[in-house]
């Protein structure tokens, strides 16, 4: 893992299957990195705002994630819960350069 100006190299995009996820372990809480249907990369706290379910174990569909515990659906881009649910998971800046994912901490 390489760290440059608060950007942490996560690894190649191809290491995450389409509609898949990967976890970045941190002492202060894990971050889930998602590869959406449109091949965009998103990062959210790996904790559903409802009951703390592990979002990385949920189902990615289009640009949303469904929590595996209680089926809450969150927008990957904003972390906002889809109505009628309310809440928000923290989002993290990500970028892809030459096929490599970087996460800003």
C-alpha positions, 0 to 999 in steps of 0.5 A: 500500500502506497500513501501520497498526500493523504491518498492511499493506494488500494490496488487495481480496479480489476481486483474488485469484481463488477458489483463487488466490494473490498474492505480497507481495515482501519483502527477507527472503522473499516471502509468498503470500496465498491465497484458499481454497475457503471464501473465507477468506484465508491467508498463508504464506511462499512457500517449501515446507518440503521443498525451497523450492518456490514455494507461490504457484505450487501448486494450491489445493484446499479449504483446502490448497496443493499444492507445484508441485515435489514435490506436498507438501500443506500446510494453509493455516490452520496451514502444516503438511504433511499426513501422511506428509510432515512440516514447516511453512511459516510462517503470517502473520496476515491479516484482511479488513475491508470486502473489503480484505486486511490482512497483519500483519508 
